[in-house]
Amino acid sequence: MAEKPTVKLPGTVEKVIKPSHPGQPEKVQIEVEGADDMYREIRIENSLTAENGEQVRLKKGAEVDVTVEADREATNPKKK
């Protein structure tokens, strides 16, 4: 079966946000290049899984890739 349609955008971790309450996860704010000005930053939980299964965190200034993918049934052909 064909792969899902995707787009990959470069981004940079702008800041690491400490939890405001114990038990809440640490978050990172990522600036996504190519996004509209008002929607350029996203915040996600600062938890990634390395190839060996180890849990890791992003550092401020880290270069990242933000990938958006969708099932083919959720897309339409782009008009020319």
PyMOL Python script that loads the backbone (N, CA, C, O; Angstrom):
from pymol import cmd

cmd.read_pdbstr("""\
ATOM      1  N   MET A   1       0.843  -1.188   0.000  1.00  0.00           N
ATOM      2  CA  MET A   1       0.000   0.000   0.000  1.00  0.00           C
ATOM      3  C   MET A   1       0.884   1.245   0.000  1.00  0.00           C
ATOM      4  O   MET A   1       1.978   1.231   0.564  1.00  0.00           O
ATOM      5  N   ALA A   2       0.419   2.306  -0.621  1.00  0.00           N
ATOM      6  CA  ALA A   2       1.199   3.540  -0.734  1.00  0.00           C
ATOM      7  C   ALA A   2       1.359   4.225   0.619  1.00  0.00           C
ATOM      8  O   ALA A   2       0.523   4.092   1.512  1.00  0.00           O
ATOM      9  N   GLU A   3       2.456   4.957   0.738  1.00  0.00           N
ATOM     10  CA  GLU A   3       2.695   5.702   1.972  1.00  0.00           C
ATOM     11  C   GLU A   3       1.685   6.832   2.115  1.00  0.00           C
ATOM     12  O   GLU A   3       1.058   7.250   1.142  1.00  0.00           O
ATOM     13  N   LYS A   4       1.539   7.314   3.335  1.00  0.00           N
ATOM     14  CA  LYS A   4       0.642   8.435   3.590  1.00  0.00           C
ATOM     15  C   LYS A   4       1.253   9.713   3.019  1.00  0.00           C
ATOM     16  O   LYS A   4       2.472   9.878   3.057  1.00  0.00           O
ATOM     17  N   PRO A   5       0.424  10.626   2.485  1.00  0.00           N
ATOM     18  CA  PRO A   5       0.931  11.922   2.053  1.00  0.00           C
ATOM     19  C   PRO A   5       1.488  12.671   3.266  1.00  0.00           C
ATOM     20  O   PRO A   5       0.877  12.678   4.334  1.00  0.00           O
ATOM     21  N   THR A   6       2.660  13.304   3.087  1.00  0.00           N
ATOM     22  CA  THR A   6       3.306  14.015   4.194  1.00  0.00           C
ATOM     23  C   THR A   6       3.898  15.332   3.735  1.00  0.00           C
ATOM     24  O   THR A   6       4.115  15.560   2.544  1.00  0.00           O
ATOM     25  N   VAL A   7       4.153  16.187   4.700  1.00  0.00           N
ATOM     26  CA  VAL A   7       4.957  17.388   4.507  1.00  0.00           C
ATOM     27  C   VAL A   7       5.849  17.495   5.738  1.00  0.00           C
ATOM     28  O   VAL A   7       5.397  17.257   6.858  1.00  0.00           O
ATOM     29  N   LYS A   8       7.115  17.851   5.532  1.00  0.00           N
ATOM     30  CA  LYS A   8       8.064  17.992   6.633  1.00  0.00           C
ATOM     31  C   LYS A   8       8.552  19.438   6.646  1.00  0.00           C
ATOM     32  O   LYS A   8       9.050  19.943   5.640  1.00  0.00           O
ATOM     33  N   LEU A   9       8.403  20.097   7.794  1.00  0.00           N
ATOM     34  CA  LEU A   9       8.808  21.498   7.949  1.00  0.00           C
ATOM     35  C   LEU A   9       9.897  21.597   9.013  1.00  0.00           C
ATOM     36  O   LEU A   9       9.816  20.933  10.046  1.00  0.00           O
ATOM     37  N   PRO A  10      10.916  22.422   8.767  1.00  0.00           N
ATOM     38  CA  PRO A  10      11.945  22.603   9.781  1.00  0.00           C
ATOM     39  C   PRO A  10      11.426  23.482  10.919  1.00  0.00           C
ATOM     40  O   PRO A  10      10.555  24.330  10.728  1.00  0.00           O
ATOM     41  N   GLY A  11      11.980  23.256  12.092  1.00  0.00           N
ATOM     42  CA  GLY A  11      11.602  24.059  13.250  1.00  0.00           C
ATOM     43  C   GLY A  11      12.757  24.164  14.225  1.00  0.00           C
ATOM     44  O   GLY A  11      13.763  23.465  14.110  1.00  0.00           O
ATOM     45  N   THR A  12      12.583  25.067  15.200  1.00  0.00           N
ATOM     46  CA  THR A  12      13.587  25.281  16.236  1.00  0.00           C
ATOM     47  C   THR A  12      12.892  25.379  17.587  1.00  0.00           C
ATOM     48  O   THR A  12      11.871  26.052  17.723  1.00  0.00           O
ATOM     49  N   VAL A  13      13.456  24.699  18.588  1.00  0.00           N
ATOM     50  CA  VAL A  13      12.917  24.790  19.946  1.00  0.00           C
ATOM     51  C   VAL A  13      13.244  26.181  20.482  1.00  0.00           C
ATOM     52  O   VAL A  13      14.412  26.511  20.687  1.00  0.00           O
ATOM     53  N   GLU A  14      12.216  26.993  20.710  1.00  0.00           N
ATOM     54  CA  GLU A  14      12.396  28.356  21.224  1.00  0.00           C
ATOM     55  C   GLU A  14      12.576  28.383  22.727  1.00  0.00           C
ATOM     56  O   GLU A  14      13.403  29.129  23.250  1.00  0.00           O
ATOM     57  N   LYS A  15      11.790  27.557  23.426  1.00  0.00           N
ATOM     58  CA  LYS A  15      11.914  27.535  24.888  1.00  0.00           C
ATOM     59  C   LYS A  15      11.422  26.225  25.456  1.00  0.00           C
ATOM     60  O   LYS A  15      10.582  25.536  24.877  1.00  0.00           O
ATOM     61  N   VAL A  16      11.979  25.905  26.615  1.00  0.00           N
ATOM     62  CA  VAL A  16      11.554  24.750  27.401  1.00  0.00           C
ATOM     63  C   VAL A  16      10.684  25.313  28.517  1.00  0.00           C
ATOM     64  O   VAL A  16      11.102  26.215  29.243  1.00  0.00           O
ATOM     65  N   ILE A  17       9.472  24.776  28.651  1.00  0.00           N
ATOM     66  CA  ILE A  17       8.493  25.307  29.606  1.00  0.00           C
ATOM     67  C   ILE A  17       8.341  24.315  30.758  1.00  0.00           C
ATOM     68  O   ILE A  17       7.849  23.201  30.580  1.00  0.00           O
ATOM     69  N   LYS A  18       8.769  24.744  31.930  1.00  0.00           N
ATOM     70  CA  LYS A  18       8.652  23.907  33.129  1.00  0.00           C
ATOM     71  C   LYS A  18       7.185  23.802  33.527  1.00  0.00           C
ATOM     72  O   LYS A  18       6.423  24.744  33.310  1.00  0.00           O
ATOM     73  N   PRO A  19       6.778  22.683  34.101  1.00  0.00           N
ATOM     74  CA  PRO A  19       5.379  22.525  34.507  1.00  0.00           C
ATOM     75  C   PRO A  19       5.013  23.498  35.626  1.00  0.00           C
ATOM     76  O   PRO A  19       5.824  23.789  36.505  1.00  0.00           O
ATOM     77  N   SER A  20       3.779  23.992  35.574  1.00  0.00           N
ATOM     78  CA  SER A  20       3.328  24.928  36.611  1.00  0.00           C
ATOM     79  C   SER A  20       2.871  24.195  37.869  1.00  0.00           C
ATOM     80  O   SER A  20       2.820  24.781  38.951  1.00  0.00           O
ATOM     81  N   HIS A  21       2.541  22.913  37.723  1.00  0.00           N
ATOM     82  CA  HIS A  21       2.107  22.106  38.863  1.00  0.00           C
ATOM     83  C   HIS A  21       2.849  20.774  38.843  1.00  0.00           C
ATOM     84  O   HIS A  21       3.113  20.233  37.769  1.00  0.00           O
ATOM     85  N   PRO A  22       3.189  20.241  40.011  1.00  0.00           N
ATOM     86  CA  PRO A  22       3.831  18.921  40.054  1.00  0.00           C
ATOM     87  C   PRO A  22       2.942  17.876  39.373  1.00  0.00           C
ATOM     88  O   PRO A  22       1.717  17.910  39.492  1.00  0.00           O
ATOM     89  N   GLY A  23       3.568  16.972  38.678  1.00  0.00           N
ATOM     90  CA  GLY A  23       2.813  15.924  37.995  1.00  0.00           C
ATOM     91  C   GLY A  23       2.443  16.270  36.563  1.00  0.00           C
ATOM     92  O   GLY A  23       2.067  15.386  35.793  1.00  0.00           O
ATOM     93  N   GLN A  24       2.544  17.553  36.189  1.00  0.00           N
ATOM     94  CA  GLN A  24       2.294  17.940  34.799  1.00  0.00           C
ATOM     95  C   GLN A  24       3.587  17.799  34.012  1.00  0.00           C
ATOM     96  O   GLN A  24       4.672  17.953  34.573  1.00  0.00           O
ATOM     97  N   PRO A  25       3.486  17.507  32.712  1.00  0.00           N
ATOM     98  CA  PRO A  25       4.701  17.308  31.920  1.00  0.00           C
ATOM     99  C   PRO A  25       5.372  18.624  31.528  1.00  0.00           C
ATOM    100  O   PRO A  25       4.717  19.657  31.392  1.00  0.00           O
ATOM    101  N   GLU A  26       6.688  18.563  31.352  1.00  0.00           N
ATOM    102  CA  GLU A  26       7.448  19.675  30.776  1.00  0.00           C
ATOM    103  C   GLU A  26       7.060  19.774  29.302  1.00  0.00           C
ATOM    104  O   GLU A  26       6.794  18.761  28.655  1.00  0.00           O
ATOM    105  N   LYS A  27       7.032  20.990  28.781  1.00  0.00           N
ATOM    106  CA  LYS A  27       6.691  21.198  27.372  1.00  0.00           C
ATOM    107  C   LYS A  27       7.785  21.989  26.684  1.00  0.00           C
ATOM    108  O   LYS A  27       8.627  22.610  27.333  1.00  0.00           O
ATOM    109  N   VAL A  28       7.761  21.955  25.344  1.00  0.00           N
ATOM    110  CA  VAL A  28       8.652  22.788  24.551  1.00  0.00           C
ATOM    111  C   VAL A  28       7.807  23.586  23.572  1.00  0.00           C
ATOM    112  O   VAL A  28       6.771  23.125  23.093  1.00  0.00           O
ATOM    113  N   GLN A  29       8.276  24.796  23.287  1.00  0.00           N
ATOM    114  CA  GLN A  29       7.643  25.627  22.268  1.00  0.00           C
ATOM    115  C   GLN A  29       8.541  25.586  21.038  1.00  0.00           C
ATOM    116  O   GLN A  29       9.723  25.922  21.106  1.00  0.00           O
ATOM    117  N   ILE A  30       7.967  25.172  19.918  1.00  0.00           N
ATOM    118  CA  ILE A  30       8.717  25.010  18.673  1.00  0.00           C
ATOM    119  C   ILE A  30       8.218  26.026  17.656  1.00  0.00           C
ATOM    120  O   ILE A  30       7.015  26.135  17.415  1.00  0.00           O
ATOM    121  N   GLU A  31       9.149  26.771  17.060  1.00  0.00           N
ATOM    122  CA  GLU A  31       8.809  27.683  15.972  1.00  0.00           C
ATOM    123  C   GLU A  31       8.929  26.896  14.676  1.00  0.00           C
ATOM    124  O   GLU A  31       9.994  26.369  14.356  1.00  0.00           O
ATOM    125  N   VAL A  32       7.829  26.821  13.932  1.00  0.00           N
ATOM    126  CA  VAL A  32       7.779  26.056  12.683  1.00  0.00           C
ATOM    127  C   VAL A  32       7.998  27.010  11.516  1.00  0.00           C
ATOM    128  O   VAL A  32       7.203  27.922  11.289  1.00  0.00           O
ATOM    129  N   GLU A  33       9.093  26.789  10.770  1.00  0.00           N
ATOM    130  CA  GLU A  33       9.383  27.618   9.604  1.00  0.00           C
ATOM    131  C   GLU A  33       8.379  27.303   8.503  1.00  0.00           C
ATOM    132  O   GLU A  33       8.032  26.143   8.280  1.00  0.00           O
ATOM    133  N   GLY A  34       7.916  28.344   7.816  1.00  0.00           N
ATOM    134  CA  GLY A  34       6.970  28.155   6.723  1.00  0.00           C
ATOM    135  C   GLY A  34       5.526  28.260   7.140  1.00  0.00           C
ATOM    136  O   GLY A  34       4.640  28.255   6.286  1.00  0.00           O
ATOM    137  N   ALA A  35       5.257  28.355   8.442  1.00  0.00           N
ATOM    138  CA  ALA A  35       3.881  28.507   8.919  1.00  0.00           C
ATOM    139  C   ALA A  35       3.519  29.992   8.934  1.00  0.00           C
ATOM    140  O   ALA A  35       4.397  30.852   8.999  1.00  0.00           O
ATOM    141  N   ASP A  36       2.224  30.283   8.873  1.00  0.00           N
ATOM    142  CA  ASP A  36       1.764  31.670   8.970  1.00  0.00           C
ATOM    143  C   ASP A  36       2.194  32.262  10.308  1.00  0.00           C
ATOM    144  O   ASP A  36       2.305  31.554  11.309  1.00  0.00           O
ATOM    145  N   ASP A  37       2.433  33.578  10.308  1.00  0.00           N
ATOM    146  CA  ASP A  37       2.941  34.259  11.512  1.00  0.00           C
ATOM    147  C   ASP A  37       2.138  33.954  12.771  1.00  0.00           C
ATOM    148  O   ASP A  37       2.723  33.671  13.816  1.00  0.00           O
ATOM    149  N   MET A  38       0.824  34.005  12.695  1.00  0.00           N
ATOM    150  CA  MET A  38       0.002  33.811  13.897  1.00  0.00           C
ATOM    151  C   MET A  38      -0.012  32.357  14.366  1.00  0.00           C
ATOM    152  O   MET A  38      -0.473  32.074  15.472  1.00  0.00           O
ATOM    153  N   TYR A  39       0.483  31.433  13.546  1.00  0.00           N
ATOM    154  CA  TYR A  39       0.414  30.012  13.878  1.00  0.00           C
ATOM    155  C   TYR A  39       1.790  29.358  13.839  1.00  0.00           C
ATOM    156  O   TYR A  39       1.907  28.145  13.668  1.00  0.00           O
ATOM    157  N   ARG A  40       2.808  30.158  13.997  1.00  0.00           N
ATOM    158  CA  ARG A  40       4.183  29.695  13.838  1.00  0.00           C
ATOM    159  C   ARG A  40       4.659  28.827  15.001  1.00  0.00           C
ATOM    160  O   ARG A  40       5.505  27.956  14.797  1.00  0.00           O
ATOM    161  N   GLU A  41       4.143  29.035  16.217  1.00  0.00           N
ATOM    162  CA  GLU A  41       4.610  28.281  17.375  1.00  0.00           C
ATOM    163  C   GLU A  41       3.617  27.192  17.758  1.00  0.00           C
ATOM    164  O   GLU A  41       2.402  27.387  17.746  1.00  0.00           O
ATOM    165  N   ILE A  42       4.185  26.032  18.098  1.00  0.00           N
ATOM    166  CA  ILE A  42       3.378  24.958  18.666  1.00  0.00           C
ATOM    167  C   ILE A  42       4.025  24.545  19.979  1.00  0.00           C
ATOM    168  O   ILE A  42       5.230  24.711  20.168  1.00  0.00           O
ATOM    169  N   ARG A  43       3.222  24.010  20.877  1.00  0.00           N
ATOM    170  CA  ARG A  43       3.738  23.498  22.154  1.00  0.00           C
ATOM    171  C   ARG A  43       3.362  22.036  22.272  1.00  0.00           C
ATOM    172  O   ARG A  43       2.213  21.645  22.065  1.00  0.00           O
ATOM    173  N   ILE A  44       4.361  21.239  22.611  1.00  0.00           N
ATOM    174  CA  ILE A  44       4.151  19.806  22.777  1.00  0.00           C
ATOM    175  C   ILE A  44       4.861  19.342  24.039  1.00  0.00           C
ATOM    176  O   ILE A  44       5.735  20.032  24.563  1.00  0.00           O
ATOM    177  N   GLU A  45       4.476  18.169  24.519  1.00  0.00           N
ATOM    178  CA  GLU A  45       5.161  17.576  25.664  1.00  0.00           C
ATOM    179  C   GLU A  45       6.610  17.285  25.264  1.00  0.00           C
ATOM    180  O   GLU A  45       6.878  16.806  24.162  1.00  0.00           O
ATOM    181  N   ASN A  46       7.527  17.578  26.167  1.00  0.00           N
ATOM    182  CA  ASN A  46       8.953  17.410  25.888  1.00  0.00           C
ATOM    183  C   ASN A  46       9.385  15.986  26.206  1.00  0.00           C
ATOM    184  O   ASN A  46      10.094  15.740  27.182  1.00  0.00           O
ATOM    185  N   SER A  47       8.948  15.054  25.371  1.00  0.00           N
ATOM    186  CA  SER A  47       9.284  13.648  25.566  1.00  0.00           C
ATOM    187  C   SER A  47       9.372  12.983  24.199  1.00  0.00           C
ATOM    188  O   SER A  47       8.391  12.940  23.456  1.00  0.00           O
ATOM    189  N   LEU A  48      10.554  12.467  23.874  1.00  0.00           N
ATOM    190  CA  LEU A  48      10.770  11.742  22.634  1.00  0.00           C
ATOM    191  C   LEU A  48      11.346  10.381  22.975  1.00  0.00           C
ATOM    192  O   LEU A  48      11.889  10.178  24.061  1.00  0.00           O
ATOM    193  N   THR A  49      11.226   9.455  22.045  1.00  0.00           N
ATOM    194  CA  THR A  49      11.789   8.125  22.238  1.00  0.00           C
ATOM    195  C   THR A  49      12.915   7.913  21.234  1.00  0.00           C
ATOM    196  O   THR A  49      12.699   8.001  20.025  1.00  0.00           O
ATOM    197  N   ALA A  50      14.115   7.633  21.734  1.00  0.00           N
ATOM    198  CA  ALA A  50      15.281   7.380  20.890  1.00  0.00           C
ATOM    199  C   ALA A  50      15.150   6.000  20.250  1.00  0.00           C
ATOM    200  O   ALA A  50      14.291   5.206  20.632  1.00  0.00           O
ATOM    201  N   GLU A  51      16.018   5.726  19.265  1.00  0.00           N
ATOM    202  CA  GLU A  51      15.987   4.447  18.549  1.00  0.00           C
ATOM    203  C   GLU A  51      16.104   3.246  19.480  1.00  0.00           C
ATOM    204  O   GLU A  51      15.517   2.196  19.221  1.00  0.00           O
ATOM    205  N   ASN A  52      16.861   3.402  20.564  1.00  0.00           N
ATOM    206  CA  ASN A  52      17.055   2.292  21.500  1.00  0.00           C
ATOM    207  C   ASN A  52      15.944   2.195  22.550  1.00  0.00           C
ATOM    208  O   ASN A  52      16.022   1.367  23.458  1.00  0.00           O
ATOM    209  N   GLY A  53      14.903   3.042  22.430  1.00  0.00           N
ATOM    210  CA  GLY A  53      13.782   3.014  23.356  1.00  0.00           C
ATOM    211  C   GLY A  53      13.933   3.952  24.540  1.00  0.00           C
ATOM    212  O   GLY A  53      13.003   4.095  25.334  1.00  0.00           O
ATOM    213  N   GLU A  54      15.099   4.598  24.675  1.00  0.00           N
ATOM    214  CA  GLU A  54      15.357   5.527  25.778  1.00  0.00           C
ATOM    215  C   GLU A  54      14.514   6.790  25.612  1.00  0.00           C
ATOM    216  O   GLU A  54      14.365   7.312  24.507  1.00  0.00           O
ATOM    217  N   GLN A  55      13.964   7.273  26.730  1.00  0.00           N
ATOM    218  CA  GLN A  55      13.213   8.525  26.731  1.00  0.00           C
ATOM    219  C   GLN A  55      14.203   9.687  26.800  1.00  0.00           C
ATOM    220  O   GLN A  55      15.105   9.681  27.638  1.00  0.00           O
ATOM    221  N   VAL A  56      14.042  10.692  25.917  1.00  0.00           N
ATOM    222  CA  VAL A  56      14.921  11.851  25.872  1.00  0.00           C
ATOM    223  C   VAL A  56      14.092  13.125  25.802  1.00  0.00           C
ATOM    224  O   VAL A  56      12.893  13.085  25.525  1.00  0.00           O
ATOM    225  N   ARG A  57      14.753  14.273  26.060  1.00  0.00           N
ATOM    226  CA  ARG A  57      14.096  15.578  26.021  1.00  0.00           C
ATOM    227  C   ARG A  57      14.841  16.492  25.057  1.00  0.00           C
ATOM    228  O   ARG A  57      16.042  16.332  24.836  1.00  0.00           O
ATOM    229  N   LEU A  58      14.117  17.449  24.489  1.00  0.00           N
ATOM    230  CA  LEU A  58      14.723  18.436  23.601  1.00  0.00           C
ATOM    231  C   LEU A  58      15.342  19.563  24.412  1.00  0.00           C
ATOM    232  O   LEU A  58      14.877  19.886  25.505  1.00  0.00           O
ATOM    233  N   LYS A  59      16.409  20.163  23.858  1.00  0.00           N
ATOM    234  CA  LYS A  59      17.071  21.315  24.463  1.00  0.00           C
ATOM    235  C   LYS A  59      16.658  22.579  23.721  1.00  0.00           C
ATOM    236  O   LYS A  59      16.290  22.528  22.547  1.00  0.00           O
ATOM    237  N   LYS A  60      16.720  23.709  24.408  1.00  0.00           N
ATOM    238  CA  LYS A  60      16.460  24.993  23.775  1.00  0.00           C
ATOM    239  C   LYS A  60      17.445  25.165  22.617  1.00  0.00           C
ATOM    240  O   LYS A  60      18.635  24.885  22.758  1.00  0.00           O
ATOM    241  N   GLY A  61      16.941  25.627  21.476  1.00  0.00           N
ATOM    242  CA  GLY A  61      17.776  25.846  20.300  1.00  0.00           C
ATOM    243  C   GLY A  61      17.899  24.633  19.398  1.00  0.00           C
ATOM    244  O   GLY A  61      18.491  24.730  18.323  1.00  0.00           O
ATOM    245  N   ALA A  62      17.357  23.493  19.805  1.00  0.00           N
ATOM    246  CA  ALA A  62      17.460  22.273  19.000  1.00  0.00           C
ATOM    247  C   ALA A  62      16.746  22.461  17.663  1.00  0.00           C
ATOM    248  O   ALA A  62      15.653  23.025  17.601  1.00  0.00           O
ATOM    249  N   GLU A  63      17.382  21.979  16.599  1.00  0.00           N
ATOM    250  CA  GLU A  63      16.776  21.970  15.271  1.00  0.00           C
ATOM    251  C   GLU A  63      15.936  20.698  15.168  1.00  0.00           C
ATOM    252  O   GLU A  63      16.426  19.608  15.464  1.00  0.00           O
ATOM    253  N   VAL A  64      14.670  20.828  14.748  1.00  0.00           N
ATOM    254  CA  VAL A  64      13.768  19.684  14.655  1.00  0.00           C
ATOM    255  C   VAL A  64      13.046  19.687  13.312  1.00  0.00           C
ATOM    256  O   VAL A  64      13.045  20.692  12.602  1.00  0.00           O
ATOM    257  N   ASP A  65      12.443  18.572  12.974  1.00  0.00           N
ATOM    258  CA  ASP A  65      11.552  18.466  11.823  1.00  0.00           C
ATOM    259  C   ASP A  65      10.155  18.211  12.346  1.00  0.00           C
ATOM    260  O   ASP A  65       9.952  17.340  13.192  1.00  0.00           O
ATOM    261  N   VAL A  66       9.184  18.971  11.843  1.00  0.00           N
ATOM    262  CA  VAL A  66       7.780  18.778  12.194  1.00  0.00           C
ATOM    263  C   VAL A  66       7.123  18.130  10.976  1.00  0.00           C
ATOM    264  O   VAL A  66       7.099  18.716   9.894  1.00  0.00           O
ATOM    265  N   THR A  67       6.590  16.922  11.153  1.00  0.00           N
ATOM    266  CA  THR A  67       5.994  16.187  10.048  1.00  0.00           C
ATOM    267  C   THR A  67       4.487  16.096  10.234  1.00  0.00           C
ATOM    268  O   THR A  67       3.997  15.754  11.310  1.00  0.00           O
ATOM    269  N   VAL A  68       3.758  16.409   9.162  1.00  0.00           N
ATOM    270  CA  VAL A  68       2.303  16.252   9.136  1.00  0.00           C
ATOM    271  C   VAL A  68       2.009  15.158   8.121  1.00  0.00           C
ATOM    272  O   VAL A  68       2.471  15.222   6.982  1.00  0.00           O
ATOM    273  N   GLU A  69       1.236  14.151   8.534  1.00  0.00           N
ATOM    274  CA  GLU A  69       0.862  13.096   7.595  1.00  0.00           C
ATOM    275  C   GLU A  69      -0.616  12.803   7.742  1.00  0.00           C
ATOM    276  O   GLU A  69      -1.204  13.012   8.803  1.00  0.00           O
ATOM    277  N   ALA A  70      -1.210  12.314   6.663  1.00  0.00           N
ATOM    278  CA  ALA A  70      -2.645  12.027   6.654  1.00  0.00           C
ATOM    279  C   ALA A  70      -2.894  10.756   5.854  1.00  0.00           C
ATOM    280  O   ALA A  70      -2.116  10.409   4.965  1.00  0.00           O
ATOM    281  N   ASP A  71      -3.969  10.075   6.171  1.00  0.00           N
ATOM    282  CA  ASP A  71      -4.387   8.948   5.351  1.00  0.00           C
ATOM    283  C   ASP A  71      -4.754   9.473   3.968  1.00  0.00           C
ATOM    284  O   ASP A  71      -5.279  10.579   3.847  1.00  0.00           O
ATOM    285  N   ARG A  72      -4.490   8.709   2.947  1.00  0.00           N
ATOM    286  CA  ARG A  72      -4.795   9.131   1.583  1.00  0.00           C
ATOM    287  C   ARG A  72      -6.281   9.471   1.433  1.00  0.00           C
ATOM    288  O   ARG A  72      -6.630  10.383   0.683  1.00  0.00           O
ATOM    289  N   GLU A  73      -7.156   8.750   2.134  1.00  0.00           N
ATOM    290  CA  GLU A  73      -8.601   9.016   2.047  1.00  0.00           C
ATOM    291  C   GLU A  73      -8.975  10.376   2.631  1.00  0.00           C
ATOM    292  O   GLU A  73     -10.074  10.873   2.384  1.00  0.00           O
ATOM    293  N   ALA A  74      -8.073  10.981   3.401  1.00  0.00           N
ATOM    294  CA  ALA A  74      -8.351  12.277   4.028  1.00  0.00           C
ATOM    295  C   ALA A  74      -7.807  13.442   3.197  1.00  0.00           C
ATOM    296  O   ALA A  74      -7.784  14.576   3.674  1.00  0.00           O
ATOM    297  N   THR A  75      -7.369  13.177   1.959  1.00  0.00           N
ATOM    298  CA  THR A  75      -6.798  14.220   1.112  1.00  0.00           C
ATOM    299  C   THR A  75      -7.517  14.298  -0.227  1.00  0.00           C
ATOM    300  O   THR A  75      -8.202  13.361  -0.638  1.00  0.00           O
ATOM    301  N   ASN A  76      -7.349  15.433  -0.901  1.00  0.00           N
ATOM    302  CA  ASN A  76      -7.863  15.655  -2.256  1.00  0.00           C
ATOM    303  C   ASN A  76      -6.694  16.038  -3.135  1.00  0.00           C
ATOM    304  O   ASN A  76      -5.709  16.589  -2.641  1.00  0.00           O
ATOM    305  N   PRO A  77      -6.776  15.759  -4.444  1.00  0.00           N
ATOM    306  CA  PRO A  77      -5.708  16.204  -5.343  1.00  0.00           C
ATOM    307  C   PRO A  77      -5.645  17.729  -5.362  1.00  0.00           C
ATOM    308  O   PRO A  77      -6.671  18.404  -5.293  1.00  0.00           O
ATOM    309  N   LYS A  78      -4.427  18.261  -5.457  1.00  0.00           N
ATOM    310  CA  LYS A  78      -4.227  19.705  -5.516  1.00  0.00           C
ATOM    311  C   LYS A  78      -4.542  20.196  -6.920  1.00  0.00           C
ATOM    312  O   LYS A  78      -4.075  19.624  -7.906  1.00  0.00           O
ATOM    313  N   LYS A  79      -5.342  21.265  -7.005  1.00  0.00           N
ATOM    314  CA  LYS A  79      -5.690  21.822  -8.305  1.00  0.00           C
ATOM    315  C   LYS A  79      -4.515  22.602  -8.858  1.00  0.00           C
ATOM    316  O   LYS A  79      -3.808  23.281  -8.113  1.00  0.00           O
ATOM    317  N   LYS A  80      -4.304  22.506 -10.166  1.00  0.00           N
ATOM    318  CA  LYS A  80      -3.190  23.186 -10.810  1.00  0.00           C
ATOM    319  C   LYS A  80      -3.551  24.584 -11.218  1.00  0.00           C
ATOM    320  O   LYS A  80      -2.719  25.298 -11.778  1.00  0.00           O
TER     321      LYS A  80
END
""", "prot")
cmd.dss("prot")
cmd.show_as("cartoon", "prot")
cmd.util.cbc("prot")
cmd.orient("prot")
